[in-house]
Amino acid sequence: MLQVAFIRENKEAVLIGLAKRNFKNAEAIIDEVITADETRRASQALLDNVLSESNKLSKDIGMLFKSGERQKATLLKEKTVQLKEESKQLTEKLQAAGEKVTELLYQIPNIPNALVPAGNSEDDNQNIFSEGDIPTLHKDAIPHWELAKKYDIIDFELGVKITGAGFPVYKGKGARLQRALIAYFLDKNCDAGYEETQVPLLVNEASGIGTGQLPDKEGQMYHCEIDNLYLIPTAEVPVTNIFRDVLLKEEEFPVLKTAYTPCFRREAGSYGAHVRGLNRLHQFDKVEIVRVEHPSKSATALDGMVDHVKTLLQELELPYRILRLCGGDLGFTAVMTYDFEVFSTAQDRWLEVSSVSNFETFQANRLKLRFKDANGKSQLAHTLNGSSLALPRILAALLENYQTPEGIKIPKVLIPYCGFDIIS
């Protein structure tokens, strides 16, 4: 979340940034934050004075009792009783004002980077790079959900029987290809310096708040109400929360982590032809990369993460493009996001397979993730994360773009992981 001091000192810049996001009622909520913070600071100052006076009276009372002036000491004790009640009221006012400030800050998204274009939706995103030739398929080419049935590698109906729509069952070579992709992505990430980590698939409320998934404004998280735990929407949540309430040393930067997890999203309101097959699921597999960086290095780190994801798609020989998201399409916590999309020839559309984002101090402020600089001063770190990669749409594009009349060929880089070179 944003820091109150930053909002107070940069109100106009904050409002300009929120306008780029099309954030409604920005000025009203910013003014409310400033007012609540002024109440909090005034209450704190009064409380400090009351506590200081109370401490002084306590010392005076002790001296008076020692000198035998009991009557004066008793009068002062009556005054301390009044101060105690005043202190209680001020503490309650201070706590209420602090909770109000936090509640308001949770509603305010991050401020976009200056490079982020203004815009209302995905139609306004900037295409900044593209690579790879779109293949020409044979005349009988079909979309992946039909390929899955033809070669008996993914069973969507069986998933409906077991759980419901959006929970497919991978079978035979489909399951092996899925496992091959996970292993390949993890190996590439580890070779790039990321440490592999296994994390829980359920997180507590503090973890969801720490990375910005909670409060869950869009109702996308699965909530286990009895235990008040949440199924993770991405490995970003547990991996980043490893560093909640952590004070790093400056020489520990950069911190690089990678993790494979299943991910769970309700995808409330999703419907239509664009969500068929693997295009949008409630449970899916994803390999994530997470970085904790020194503030001076996070912009360069973001570029490095983008280059890393490029290499994965180049080796898979999939046509892809990179979009810089506009303000209206930017995620709540990010200052800058690059989306990677691969082209599905059978569907004749682009499919998002990765988002790579810099959050700067937004998550770190929630997480209380800090480091000590060279002067011994505590500073907020920067956090970044990216999909490296999300499997469903990568798999969809591989099945569709690599189909031939003889079967579905396997990209060369995956053959050692699969143990086969064609699905037929």
C-alpha positions as CSV (number, residue, x, y, z in Angstrom):
1,M,0.0,0.0,0.0
2,L,1.0,3.6,-0.4
3,Q,2.7,5.4,2.5
4,V,0.7,8.2,4.2
5,A,3.8,10.5,4.2
6,F,4.1,10.0,0.4
7,I,0.5,10.8,-0.1
8,R,0.7,14.0,2.0
9,E,3.9,15.2,0.3
10,N,2.9,14.2,-3.3
11,K,-0.9,14.7,-3.3
12,E,-1.1,16.1,-6.8
13,A,1.2,13.4,-8.3
14,V,-0.8,10.7,-6.6
15,L,-4.1,12.1,-8.0
16,I,-2.5,12.2,-11.5
17,G,-1.4,8.6,-11.2
18,L,-4.8,7.5,-9.9
19,A,-6.4,9.3,-12.8
20,K,-4.3,7.3,-15.2
21,R,-5.9,4.2,-13.7
22,N,-9.4,5.7,-14.0
23,F,-9.7,5.3,-10.2
24,K,-13.0,6.8,-9.1
25,N,-13.4,9.3,-6.3
26,A,-9.7,9.6,-6.0
27,E,-9.6,13.1,-4.6
28,A,-12.3,12.4,-2.0
29,I,-10.5,9.3,-0.7
30,I,-7.1,10.9,-0.7
31,D,-8.5,13.9,1.3
32,E,-10.1,11.4,3.7
33,V,-6.8,9.7,4.2
34,I,-5.1,13.0,5.0
35,T,-7.8,14.0,7.4
36,A,-7.8,10.7,9.2
37,D,-4.0,10.9,9.5
38,E,-4.2,14.4,10.9
39,T,-6.6,13.1,13.5
40,R,-4.2,10.2,14.3
41,R,-1.2,12.5,14.6
42,A,-3.0,15.0,16.8
43,S,-4.3,12.2,19.0
44,Q,-0.7,10.8,19.3
45,A,0.7,14.2,20.2
46,L,-2.0,14.7,22.9
47,L,-1.4,11.2,24.2
48,D,2.3,11.8,24.4
49,N,1.8,14.9,26.4
50,V,-0.6,13.2,28.8
51,L,1.7,10.3,29.3
52,S,4.7,12.6,29.9
53,E,2.7,14.6,32.5
54,S,1.5,11.4,34.1
55,N,5.1,10.1,34.4
56,K,6.3,13.4,35.9
57,L,3.5,13.4,38.4
58,S,4.4,9.8,39.4
59,K,7.9,10.9,40.2
60,D,6.6,14.0,42.1
61,I,4.3,11.8,44.1
62,G,7.1,9.5,45.1
63,M,9.2,12.4,46.2
64,L,6.3,13.9,48.3
65,F,5.7,10.6,50.1
66,K,9.4,10.3,50.9
67,S,9.4,13.9,52.3
68,G,6.2,13.2,54.4
69,E,3.9,15.5,52.4
70,R,1.1,13.0,52.1
71,Q,-1.7,15.5,51.6
72,K,0.0,17.0,48.5
73,A,0.8,13.5,47.2
74,T,-2.8,12.5,47.6
75,L,-4.0,15.5,45.6
76,L,-1.5,14.7,42.8
77,K,-2.7,11.0,42.8
78,E,-6.3,12.3,42.1
79,K,-4.8,14.2,39.1
80,T,-3.1,11.0,37.8
81,V,-6.5,9.2,37.9
82,Q,-7.9,11.9,35.6
83,L,-4.9,11.6,33.3
84,K,-5.3,7.9,33.2
85,E,-8.9,8.2,32.0
86,E,-7.8,10.9,29.5
87,S,-5.0,8.6,28.3
88,K,-7.5,5.7,27.8
89,Q,-9.9,7.9,25.7
90,L,-7.0,9.2,23.6
91,T,-5.6,5.7,23.0
92,E,-9.0,4.6,21.8
93,K,-9.3,7.6,19.5
94,L,-5.7,7.0,18.2
95,Q,-6.5,3.3,17.5
96,A,-9.7,4.2,15.6
97,A,-8.0,6.8,13.5
98,G,-5.1,4.4,12.7
99,E,-7.6,1.7,11.7
100,K,-9.4,4.2,9.5
101,V,-6.2,5.2,7.8
102,T,-5.3,1.6,7.1
103,E,-8.8,0.8,5.8
104,L,-8.6,3.7,3.4
105,L,-5.1,2.8,2.2
106,Y,-6.2,-0.7,1.4
107,Q,-8.7,0.8,-1.1
108,I,-6.0,2.8,-3.0
109,P,-4.1,1.1,-5.8
110,N,-0.4,1.6,-6.6
111,I,0.7,4.7,-8.6
112,P,1.7,3.7,-12.2
113,N,5.1,4.3,-13.5
114,A,5.5,7.3,-15.8
115,L,6.0,4.9,-18.8
116,V,2.6,3.4,-18.3
117,P,0.2,4.7,-20.9
118,A,-3.2,6.1,-20.0
119,G,-6.1,3.9,-21.2
120,N,-9.4,2.3,-20.2
121,S,-9.0,-1.4,-21.1
122,E,-6.8,-4.0,-22.7
123,D,-7.5,-2.3,-26.1
124,D,-5.2,0.5,-25.0
125,N,-2.2,-1.6,-24.0
126,Q,1.0,-0.9,-26.0
127,N,2.5,-3.7,-28.1
128,I,6.2,-3.1,-27.6
129,F,7.8,-6.2,-29.0
130,S,6.9,-9.3,-31.1
131,E,8.8,-12.3,-32.3
132,G,8.2,-15.5,-34.2
133,D,6.4,-16.5,-37.3
134,I,2.8,-17.6,-37.1
135,P,2.6,-21.1,-38.5
136,T,0.4,-22.1,-41.3
137,L,-1.6,-25.1,-40.3
138,H,-3.1,-27.9,-42.4
139,K,-6.6,-27.5,-43.6
140,D,-8.1,-29.9,-41.0
141,A,-6.5,-28.1,-38.0
142,I,-8.7,-28.0,-34.9
143,P,-8.6,-26.1,-31.5
144,H,-7.0,-27.7,-28.5
145,W,-10.2,-28.9,-26.8
146,E,-10.9,-31.0,-29.8
147,L,-7.3,-32.2,-30.0
148,A,-7.5,-33.1,-26.3
149,K,-10.5,-35.4,-27.1
150,K,-9.1,-36.8,-30.3
151,Y,-5.8,-37.9,-28.7
152,D,-7.4,-38.6,-25.2
153,I,-4.9,-36.4,-23.4
154,I,-7.2,-34.0,-21.5
155,D,-10.7,-34.9,-20.2
156,F,-12.8,-31.8,-19.5
157,E,-16.0,-33.8,-18.9
158,L,-14.3,-36.0,-16.4
159,G,-13.2,-32.9,-14.5
160,V,-16.8,-31.7,-14.4
161,K,-17.9,-35.1,-13.0
162,I,-15.2,-35.0,-10.2
163,T,-15.4,-31.3,-9.3
164,G,-17.0,-29.0,-11.8
165,A,-16.2,-26.9,-14.9
166,G,-12.7,-25.5,-15.0
167,F,-11.0,-28.5,-13.4
168,P,-9.6,-30.7,-16.2
169,V,-8.1,-34.1,-15.9
170,Y,-4.8,-34.6,-17.8
171,K,-4.2,-38.1,-19.0
172,G,-1.3,-40.1,-20.5
173,K,1.0,-38.0,-22.7
174,G,-1.1,-34.9,-21.8
175,A,-0.1,-35.4,-18.1
176,R,3.5,-36.1,-19.1
177,L,3.7,-33.0,-21.3
178,Q,2.3,-31.0,-18.4
179,R,5.0,-32.4,-16.1
180,A,7.7,-31.8,-18.7
181,L,6.8,-28.1,-19.0
182,I,6.9,-27.7,-15.2
183,A,10.3,-29.3,-15.0
184,Y,11.7,-27.3,-17.9
185,F,10.5,-24.0,-16.6
186,L,11.9,-24.8,-13.1
187,D,15.3,-25.8,-14.6
188,K,15.5,-22.7,-16.7
189,N,14.7,-20.5,-13.7
190,C,17.2,-22.2,-11.5
191,D,19.9,-21.9,-14.2
192,A,19.1,-18.1,-14.2
193,G,19.9,-17.9,-10.5
194,Y,16.5,-18.4,-8.9
195,E,16.3,-20.7,-5.9
196,E,13.6,-23.4,-6.1
197,T,11.2,-23.3,-3.2
198,Q,8.2,-25.4,-2.3
199,V,5.4,-23.5,-0.5
200,P,2.0,-24.1,1.0
201,L,-1.1,-24.0,-1.2
202,L,-3.1,-22.4,1.5
203,V,-2.3,-19.0,3.1
204,N,-3.6,-17.1,6.1
205,E,-5.3,-13.7,6.0
206,A,-2.1,-11.8,6.9
207,S,-0.4,-13.3,3.8
208,G,-3.2,-12.3,1.5
209,I,-3.2,-8.8,2.8
210,G,0.6,-8.7,2.6
211,T,0.7,-9.2,-1.2
212,G,-2.5,-7.3,-1.9
213,Q,-4.9,-10.1,-2.7
214,L,-7.0,-9.2,0.3
215,P,-9.3,-7.4,0.7
216,D,-10.6,-9.5,-2.2
217,K,-12.7,-6.9,-4.0
218,E,-13.5,-9.1,-7.0
219,G,-14.3,-12.3,-5.0
220,Q,-11.7,-14.4,-6.9
221,M,-10.2,-16.3,-4.0
222,Y,-11.4,-19.6,-2.7
223,H,-11.9,-19.2,1.1
224,C,-11.9,-22.0,3.6
225,E,-14.1,-20.3,6.2
226,I,-13.8,-22.7,9.1
227,D,-10.0,-22.2,9.3
228,N,-10.0,-18.8,7.7
229,L,-7.5,-19.9,5.1
230,Y,-7.3,-19.1,1.4
231,L,-6.3,-21.3,-1.6
232,I,-3.5,-19.5,-3.4
233,P,-4.3,-17.7,-6.7
234,T,-0.5,-17.8,-7.5
235,A,2.8,-18.8,-5.9
236,E,3.6,-15.1,-5.6
237,V,1.5,-15.0,-2.4
238,P,3.3,-17.6,-0.3
239,V,6.7,-17.0,-1.8
240,T,6.7,-13.2,-1.2
241,N,5.3,-13.7,2.3
242,I,8.5,-15.6,3.2
243,F,9.8,-12.1,3.7
244,R,6.9,-10.6,5.7
245,D,8.3,-8.8,8.8
246,V,11.9,-9.4,7.6
247,L,14.8,-6.9,7.9
248,L,17.3,-7.7,5.2
249,K,20.9,-6.7,5.0
250,E,21.8,-4.6,2.0
251,E,24.4,-7.2,0.8
252,E,21.6,-9.9,0.6
253,F,20.2,-8.3,-2.5
254,P,19.0,-9.5,-4.9
255,V,16.8,-12.3,-3.5
256,L,15.6,-14.6,-6.3
257,K,13.0,-17.4,-5.7
258,T,11.1,-19.7,-8.1
259,A,8.2,-22.1,-7.2
260,Y,5.8,-24.4,-9.0
261,T,2.3,-24.6,-7.6
262,P,-1.2,-25.4,-8.6
263,C,-3.2,-22.1,-8.6
264,F,-6.9,-21.6,-7.7
265,R,-9.2,-18.8,-9.0
266,R,-12.9,-18.6,-8.9
267,E,-12.9,-16.5,-12.1
268,A,-16.3,-15.2,-11.1
269,G,-18.3,-13.8,-14.1
270,S,-16.2,-15.7,-16.7
271,Y,-18.2,-17.0,-19.6
272,G,-18.3,-17.2,-23.4
273,A,-16.4,-18.9,-26.2
274,H,-13.1,-17.3,-25.1
275,V,-13.0,-19.4,-21.9
276,R,-13.4,-22.8,-23.6
277,G,-11.0,-25.6,-22.9
278,L,-7.7,-24.5,-21.2
279,N,-8.3,-20.8,-21.9
280,R,-9.6,-20.1,-18.4
281,L,-9.6,-22.5,-15.5
282,H,-10.4,-22.6,-11.8
283,Q,-7.3,-24.8,-11.1
284,F,-4.2,-24.6,-13.2
285,D,-0.4,-25.1,-12.9
286,K,2.1,-22.2,-12.9
287,V,5.8,-21.7,-12.3
288,E,6.5,-18.3,-10.7
289,I,9.6,-16.2,-10.3
290,V,9.8,-13.6,-7.4
291,R,12.5,-11.1,-6.7
292,V,13.2,-8.8,-3.7
293,E,15.4,-6.0,-4.8
294,H,17.2,-2.8,-3.7
295,P,15.1,0.2,-4.8
296,S,17.9,1.4,-7.1
297,K,17.9,-1.9,-9.0
298,S,14.3,-2.9,-9.4
299,A,13.7,-1.3,-12.8
300,T,16.7,-3.1,-14.2
301,A,15.6,-6.3,-12.6
302,L,12.2,-6.0,-14.3
303,D,13.9,-5.7,-17.7
304,G,15.9,-8.8,-16.8
305,M,12.8,-10.8,-15.9
306,V,11.2,-9.8,-19.3
307,D,14.3,-11.0,-21.1
308,H,14.2,-14.3,-19.2
309,V,10.6,-15.0,-20.1
310,K,11.5,-14.2,-23.7
311,T,14.1,-17.0,-23.8
312,L,11.5,-19.5,-22.7
313,L,9.1,-18.7,-25.5
314,Q,12.0,-18.5,-28.0
315,E,13.1,-22.1,-27.0
316,L,9.5,-23.3,-27.3
317,E,9.4,-21.7,-30.7
318,L,6.0,-20.0,-30.1
319,P,5.1,-16.7,-31.8
320,Y,4.7,-14.1,-29.0
321,R,4.3,-10.5,-28.3
322,I,4.9,-8.3,-25.3
323,L,2.4,-5.6,-24.1
324,R,3.0,-2.8,-21.7
325,L,-0.3,-2.6,-19.8
326,C,-2.1,0.7,-19.7
327,G,-3.4,2.4,-16.5
328,G,-6.9,1.0,-16.9
329,D,-5.6,-2.6,-17.3
330,L,-2.9,-2.5,-14.7
331,G,-3.2,-4.8,-11.6
332,F,-4.0,-3.2,-8.2
333,T,-0.5,-3.6,-6.7
334,A,1.7,-3.0,-9.8
335,V,3.5,0.2,-11.0
336,M,4.4,-1.5,-14.3
337,T,3.4,-4.8,-15.9
338,Y,4.4,-6.5,-19.1
339,D,2.1,-9.2,-20.4
340,F,3.3,-11.9,-22.7
341,E,0.9,-13.4,-25.2
342,V,1.3,-16.3,-27.6
343,F,-0.6,-16.7,-30.8
344,S,-3.0,-19.6,-31.1
345,T,-3.3,-20.3,-34.8
346,A,-6.2,-22.7,-34.5
347,Q,-8.2,-20.1,-32.4
348,D,-6.8,-17.2,-34.4
349,R,-6.3,-15.2,-31.2
350,W,-3.6,-14.1,-28.7
351,L,-3.5,-15.9,-25.4
352,E,-1.9,-14.4,-22.3
353,V,0.7,-16.7,-20.7
354,S,2.7,-14.4,-18.4
355,S,2.6,-11.1,-16.5
356,V,5.8,-9.7,-15.2
357,S,5.4,-6.8,-12.7
358,N,7.3,-4.4,-10.5
359,F,5.4,-3.4,-7.3
360,E,8.2,-1.2,-5.9
361,T,7.4,-0.5,-2.2
362,F,3.6,-1.3,-2.4
363,Q,3.8,-4.9,-1.2
364,A,6.8,-4.2,1.0
365,N,4.9,-1.6,3.0
366,R,2.1,-4.1,3.7
367,L,4.6,-6.8,4.4
368,K,6.9,-4.6,6.6
369,L,9.7,-5.9,4.4
370,R,12.7,-3.7,5.0
371,F,16.5,-3.5,4.7
372,K,19.2,-1.4,6.4
373,D,21.0,0.9,4.1
374,A,24.7,1.9,4.3
375,N,23.8,4.6,6.9
376,G,22.0,2.1,9.1
377,K,18.6,3.5,8.1
378,S,15.6,1.2,7.6
379,Q,14.2,1.4,4.1
380,L,11.4,-0.5,2.3
381,A,12.6,-3.0,-0.3
382,H,11.1,-3.5,-3.8
383,T,9.3,-6.7,-4.8
384,L,8.7,-8.1,-8.3
385,N,7.2,-11.2,-9.7
386,G,6.4,-12.9,-13.0
387,S,4.8,-16.0,-14.5
388,S,7.6,-18.2,-15.8
389,L,5.3,-19.6,-17.1
390,A,1.5,-20.3,-16.7
391,L,0.8,-23.7,-18.2
392,P,-2.8,-23.8,-19.5
393,R,-2.5,-21.4,-22.5
394,I,1.1,-22.4,-23.2
395,L,-0.2,-26.0,-23.5
396,A,-3.1,-24.8,-25.6
397,A,-0.8,-23.0,-28.0
398,L,1.6,-25.9,-28.2
399,L,-1.1,-28.4,-29.0
400,E,-2.7,-26.1,-31.7
401,N,0.4,-24.7,-33.3
402,Y,2.4,-28.0,-33.4
403,Q,-0.5,-30.1,-34.8
404,T,0.1,-32.0,-38.0
405,P,-1.9,-34.6,-40.0
406,E,0.3,-37.2,-38.3
407,G,-0.2,-35.9,-34.7
408,I,1.0,-33.2,-32.3
409,K,4.8,-32.7,-32.5
410,I,6.7,-31.9,-29.3
411,P,9.1,-28.8,-29.3
412,K,12.7,-30.0,-29.4
413,V,13.6,-28.4,-26.1
414,L,10.9,-30.5,-24.4
415,I,11.6,-33.9,-25.9
416,P,14.3,-34.9,-23.3
417,Y,11.7,-34.0,-20.6
418,C,8.8,-35.9,-22.2
419,G,10.5,-39.0,-23.5
420,F,8.5,-38.8,-26.7
421,D,8.5,-36.5,-29.8
422,I,4.9,-36.8,-31.0
423,I,1.4,-37.3,-29.6
424,S,-0.5,-39.5,-32.1
